[in-house]
Amino acid sequence: MTEMQQDAQSNEPSSTEDSTSKIEEIAPPPQELESQEEHYSVGRVQFGLFLTVIGFLLFILGTRPDFFGLDRSPVIGFVQIAVFTIGLAIVCIGGYTSLAGLWGKRELSLLADIGSRLVATGFVVAVFSGMADVFGFGSHLLPDTVPYFGQWQALGVQSGELMIALGFLLMIPFHRFVQDQHPLEK
């Protein structure tokens, strides 16, 4: 035998057990892969939900301070707009944290990634619509009048909130509900 034939024989596994163990070293069995994919961080989801509830309470405090006995003005002014904007920010952060936690160690899908960007875009739309007078492109500019939350600003904030809600819907990990079996394999 030549040296090349001896090297080729020495590189081949001597039994099927050796080849199976080498394959298992490279890739874990399918059962382990499924359990890794289905695992998600309960603590991260709970923390995100906690943030969402705190943010929602701040949002309600900004929009309806009379629920808490804190209404001091007949109009929605700068402080109320700032408080509900901060509340909306905390809701967005908490919602993103909890929904991203449901994905576990899996990478976000393209739809979920688009959803996370839609949440951020919706928040920017809501902030700039709510604070339009403060930023100088609203109908009630600061030096002349007190900032006032008008109809157009309310419509802008509502459209931002709609974008946020759509983004959260896109971030739901639907792969958990879909089975990978083909209908003809049943």
GUVO-515431 format. One record per residue: x, y, z of N, C-alpha, C, CB in turn; residue in one letter. Coordinates in pm, whole numbers, plus 32768, in hexadecimal, padded with zeros to 4 digits. Glycine has a CB too. Layout:
% GUVO-515431
XYZXYZXYZXYZa;...
//
This chain:
% GUVO-515431
80537F8A80008000800080008058807C80007FA180008078m;802480E37FC2806E81607FC1804D81AE803F804D81B27F43t;8098821480578083826780CE7FFC82AE80C780F482CC80DEe;7FD182DA80527F52832280437EDD82C680667F4283597FB3m;7EE58244803C7E7981E7805B7E7381CD80F17E8B8163800Eq;7EE881C381317EEA81AC81C17EB18225820C7F7A818E81F0q;7ED282A181DF7E9B831A821E7E058320820C7EDC839881E3d;7DD282FB81987D4282FE817F7CFB829981D87D2382E080EAa;7D36822181EC7CF981BD82427CFD81E982D57D3E81368231q;7D67822C82FC7D72825683877D1182C983A67E01828083A7s;7CEA831983437C8D838783587BFC8358835B7C9E83EF82EBn;7BDD82E583227B5582B383227B33827E83AD7B43824482B8e;7AB7829283DB7A91825D845F7A8F81C6845C7A088293848Ap;7AB5818984CB7ABE80F884D27A3580B884E67B1C80CE8541s;79D781028521795280C8853578E9813585257947808685C1s;786C810A852477FF816B851477ED81BF8591777C812384F4t;7817818C8604780C81D9868078658254867C7830818386F9e;78DD82458643793782B6863978FD832285DF79BF82898605d;78C082FB856F7888835D8514780F83A285517861831C848Fs;77C08358859E774D839585E0777983F9864976F4832A861Ft;77E083D88694780E843586FB784984B386BD787783F18755s;788C84A6864B78C1851C86087851857685D7791C84F38594k;77E6853A85A4777585888574773385CF85EA770E852E852Ai;7726858D865B76E885CA86D1773C863B870876D18562873De;77C0863286F77815869F872377FD871B86CF78A88676871De;77E58707864F77CF877785F5774587B4860C77DD87498563i;76DD8762860D76558794861E760F8743868A7607878E8598a;75CF878686E97587873C8750750C86F78715755D879A87C3p;74D7869387597460864F872773EB86B08717743985DC8786p;738B869086BE731B86EB86A372C9870D871F72C086AF863Ap;72BD86B28780726F86CF87F772AD8743884672658652884Fq;73338746884D737687B1889573658836884D740B879088A6e;7367883487C7735388AF877B72C888E887957366889686E6l;72618894879671D988C387AC71CC88FE8837717588528799e;720988C0889B71FC88F589237246897A89317232888F8989s;72B5898C88E872FC8A0B88ED72AA8A7888AA738589FE88AAq;72668A58883C72188ABC87F5719E8AE6884571EF8A87876Ee;71618A8C888E70E68AA988D570FF8AEE895B70988A2C88EBe;717A8AF4898871998B318A0971958BC989FC72228B028A3Dh;71558C0A8A5B71578C9B8A5E716E8CCA8AED70D48CD68A26y;71968D468AFB71BB8D7D8B7C713F8DB08BC572218DEE8B6Bs;71158D668C2B709F8D8B8C7870B88E0D8CC370788D1B8CDAv;712F8E1C8CFB71508E968D45714D8F128CEC71D88E888D84g;717F8F038C72717F8F748C1570F28F9A8BEC71D38F538B99r;709E8F378BD670138F518BB26FCA8F948C266FCC8ECE8B8Av;6FDF8F638CA06F9E8F9F8D146FCD902F8D2C6FB88F4A8D91q;704E90478D1C708290CF8D2C7046912B8CC2711B90CF8D22f;703C90FC8C477000914C8BDC6F6E916B8BF8700D91048B57g;6F24910A8C2C6E9891228C4D6E8C91848CC16E52909E8C71l;6EE5917B8D236EE691D98D926EFD92688D5F6F5291B38DFAf;6F6092788D076F7A92FB8CCB6F02932E8C7D6FF492F58C70l;6EC192D58C356E4C92FC8BE66DDC932F8C3F6E1B92868B92t;6DC392ED8CAD6D5993198D096D7D93A08D486D4292B08D79v;6DFB93B28D716E2694328DAA6E1894A18D416EBA94298DDCi;6E4394848CC86E3694E78C5C6DA595088C3E6E7994B38BDEg;6D4D94A38C426CC094BC8C2A6C8495158C966C7494378C23f;6CAC94FF8D136C7B95548D806CAB95E48D6E6CA9951C8E09l;6D2895F88D456D59967F8D296D1096BD8CB36DF0967C8D0El;6CF4966C8C4E6CAB969D8BD96C2096CB8C036CA1962F8B6Df;6BDA967E8C566B5596A38C866B5F97218CDD6B15962F8CD6i;6BC8972A8D2F6BDC97A18D826BEA981E8D2B6C5997908DDCl;6C2E98118CB96C3E98848C606BC098A68C136CAD986A8BFFg;6B7798418BE76B01985D8B966A87987E8BEB6AE297E88B3Dt;6A76983A8C596A02984F8CB16A2D98608D43699F97D98CA4r;6A6698D28D656A9298E28DF06A1D98E68E536AE499618DFDp;69A398FD8E21692F99008E7B691198758EB468B499358E30d;693F980B8E74692E97848EAE697897778F33696297198E4Bf;69E297C48F416A3397C08FBB6A1B983990146AC697B68F97f;69BA988C8FF1699B9904903F6A039971902F698E98E190CFg;6A4799788FBC6AB299D98FA76A969A3D8F386B3299918F88l;6A189A498F0B69F99AA38E9D69FB9B338ECD696F9A818E60d;6A509B868E906A5F9C118EBB6A3C9C738E4C6AEB9C2C8EECr;6A219C418DD46A0B9C9B8D6469A39C5F8D056A909CB78D19s;69529CB48CC568EF9C7F8C68692C9C508BE368869CE98C4Cp;69A69C7A8BC669E79C538B496A5A9BF38B676A199CCF8AFCv;6A869BAE8AFF6AFB9B578B0C6B759BAB8AE86AF19AD68AB0i;6BCA9BC58B4A6C3F9C1A8B366CBF9BCC8B276C4C9C7A8BA8g;6D2D9C168B336DB19BDC8B1B6DD29B6B8B7B6E1B9C488B26f;6DB59B7D8BFB6DD99B188C5F6D8E9A968C446DBB9B4B8CEDv;6D0D9AA18C266CC09A288C096CF499E38B8B6C2D9A4A8BF8q;6D149A308B256D4999F68AA96DCE99B08AC56D5C9A648A3Di;6E2399F08B156EA499B48B376E9299338B876EFB9A178B86a;6E3399328BE56E1E98BB8C386DE898488BE36DBC98DA8CABv;6D8698628B8B6D5497F18B3C6DB797C68AD26CD198148AFAf;6E10981F8AA76E7A97F78A4A6EE0979D8A906EC098738A0Ft;6F0497BF8B0B6F5F97698B576F1E96E28B736F8897AE8BDCi;6E9D96E38B956E5496668BAA6E5196108B2D6DC696838BD6g;6E3C96518AB96E3B96068A3B6EC595CC8A1D6E0D966089C7l;6F2E96158A406FB795E28A2C6FCE95658A807020964E8A4Fa;6FA095698AFE6FB394F58B566F5F947F8B256F8F95198BE8i;6EE7949A8AF06E95942F8AB76EDE93EF8A406E0A94658A8Bv;6F19944089EC6F61940C89776FDA93B889A16F8F947F891Dc;702593E88A02709A939D8A32706E931A8A7370EB93F28A96i;7007931F8AC66FD692A68B086F9B92428AA66F6F92C98B6Eg;6F4F92728A456F16921889E16F8191D7898C6EB592638989g;6FE592268964705391EC8916709F9184896870B3925B88E7y;70BA91A489E7710491478A3C70BA90C48A4D711E91868AC5t;703990CB8A686FED904F8A7E6FDD8FFF89FE6F65906E8ABAs;6FC19042898E6FB18FF7891070378FC088DE6F73905088A5l;70A2900988F171268FD488CA714C8F6089257191904388D1a;71208F6489A271398EF489FD70F18E7589D371108F1A8A89g;707E8E84899370368E0E8962707F8DC788F06FAB8E358936l;70D58E0F88AB71218DD1883F71928D798876715B8E3C87E3w;71B68D8C88F3721F8D3A892F72A58D5288ED71FA8CA88926g;72E98CE488CF736D8CEE889273688CF287FB73C28C7A88BEk;72F08CE487C472E38CEB873272F58D7B8703725A8CB68705r;73258D86868A73338E0A864E72AA8E39862073978E0785D7e;72908EBC862A720F8EF185FF71FD8EDB856A72038F878621l;71828EBB854471648EAC84B671628F35847470DE8E6384A2s;71588F3683F171558FB483A870DA900683D071558F9A8310l;70678FC483DD6FED900B84066FFC904584926F748FAE8400l;70368FF884ED70499029857570AB909E8578707B8FB885D0a;71109099852471709107851D712C918584E671E890E084C5d;70D991748480708C91E4844B702E921A84B8703A91BA83CEi;6FF391BF85066F9A91E885716FE1923C85DB6F5C916F85B2g;705C921585FE70A59263866370C692EE862E7127921A868Bs;70E492F885AE70FF937B8573707F93CE85677141936B84E9r;700F938A85516F8F93CF85496F66940685D16F2393728513l;6F8793BE863C6F6D93F086C46FBC947086DB6F939384872Fv;703B947186B7708E94E886CA705D955C8674712194C886A8a;7037954085F8700595A985A06F8295E385D46FF295748512t;6F2A958C86046EAB95BA863C6EC0961386B56E5595448661g;6F2395F187076F419645877B6F7296CE87506FA8960187D5f;6FC896D386EB6FFB975386BA6F8897A786837068973E864Ev;6F2D976986396EB997B086036E6497E786766E63975385A8v;6E4E979686DC6DFC97C2874D6E3F983587996DE2974D87ACa;6EC1982D87AE6F09989687F76F05991987AA6F9A986C8812v;6F279914872B6F2C999086DF6EA199C886C46F74997A865Df;6E3C997586C06DB399A886B36D8599E787366D5399388689s;6DA099A587A66D7699D988276DBF9A58884F6D8A99718890g;6E3E9A5F882E6E909AD288566EA49B3687E46F179AA28888m;6E4A9B3787846E5B9B8E870F6E659C2187356DE79B7A86AEa;6E139C4E87936E199CDA87BD6E9D9CFA88026DA59CFB881Bd;6ECE9C9D88516F4C9CB388996FC19CB888376F629C448902v;6FBD9C5F87D1702A9C5C876F70239CCD870970299BD88728f;6FB39D1487056FAA9D8986AE6F669D74862970309DBB8695g;6F299D0386116EE29CF285926E4E9CD285A66F249C838542f;6E189CF786196D8A9CE586346D3D9D6586186D759CBA86C5g;6CBD9D6586396C699DDA86206C6B9E3D86936BDB9DAE8606s;6C9B9E1587086CA39E6D877D6D369E7787A86C4A9E3887F3h;6D7D9ED3876D6E0C9EDE87896E259F1A88126E519F33871El;6E949EF6884F6EB19F1588DC6EB39FAA89026F329EDA88FFl;6EFAA00088C06F00A08988F86E78A0CE88FC6F60A0DE88A5p;6E23A0B0889C6DA3A0F788946D37A0B988EC6D74A0FA8804d;6D2DA03588EC6CC39FF289376CFA9F7C89856C539FC288D9t;6CA99F4989DE6CCC9ED38A2B6CB89E5989D16C779EC88AAFv;6D139DF689D66CFE9D7E89846C779D3D89A46D6F9D19899Bp;6C349D17893B6BAE9CDF89476BA79C6188F36B419D46891By;6B6E9BF8892A6B629B7888E36AE29B7A88926B639AFF8947f;6AEE9B9488116A7A9BA487BA6A559B25876E6A939C128759g;69F59B35871169C19AC486C46A2C9A82866D694D9AF1866Cq;6A7B9AD4862A6ADF9A9D85CF6B4D9A54861C6B1C9B0D857Aw;6B6E9A8A868F6BD29A4686E16B9A99C087146BFC9A9F8758q;6B1C99C0873D6ADE9944876B6ADC98DC86FB6A4F995E879Ea;6ABD990786826ABC98AB86106B49987485F56A8698F38591l;6BAF98C886016C38989C85EE6C63983786586C95991285EFg;6C3F985286D66C6297F587426C199770872E6C40983287CCv;6B9A977687076B4E96FB86F06B8896AB867C6ABC971C86D6q;6BB496EE86136BF296A485A36C76966685CF6C0897018529s;6CC396AB86246D3D9671865B6D1F95F886B16D8996D886ADg;6CB7960087036C90958E87566C61951887016C2195B687B7e;6C1F953586936BF594CA86376C6F948585F96B9B950485C7l;6CD594D385D76D50949885A26D949441860C6DB195078571m;6D93946F86886DCE942186F56D84939D87066DCC94728779i;6D0093A287056CB0932887156CCA92C786A26C1B934A871Da;6CD292FA86286CEF92A385B56D7A926685C26CE492F38531l;6DDA92B485F16E61928086066E649211866D6EBE92EF8631g;6E17922286DB6E1191B987416DD0913A87086DC291EA87BBf;6D6B914A86B66D2D90D386776D909089861F6CB290FD8625l;6DE390D285D76E46909285816EB4904E85D16E8290F88523l;6ECA9079864D6F33903E869F6F0A8FBD86E56F6090A18705m;6E8B8F9886DE6E5E8F1E87206EA38EA686E06DC38F0F8718i;6EDD8E4B872F6F238DD786F66EC08D6C86C76F848D9A875Dp;6E8E8D7B864F6E2B8D1F86196E648C9485FF6DF28D56859Af;6EE88C8685FB6F258C0285E46F008BA086526FBD8C0E85D9h;6ED88BD086C56EB18B7887346E2A8B3587196EAB8BC687B7r;6DD68B7186C46D508B4086AD6D438AED862E6CF08BB286A7f;6DA88AF385D86DA58AAD85586DF48A2D85646DDE8B0684E6v;6DB989BE85386E02893F85376E48893084B26DA388C78551q;6EBC88F084B66F0E88E5843E6EE8886E83E76F9D88DA8465d;6E7F882584086E5987B383B66E1287DF83376E0187548406q;6E32879C82CD6DF187B3824D6D6A876982516E4A878281D4h;6CFF87A282166C7B8761821E6C7886D781E06C1387B781DBp;6CCC86BA817D6CCB8637813B6D1585CD818C6D09864280B1l;6D6485F581EF6DB0859682406D5E855782AF6E2785D9827Ce;6CE6858982C76C92855483346C5D84CC83186C2085AE834Fk;
//
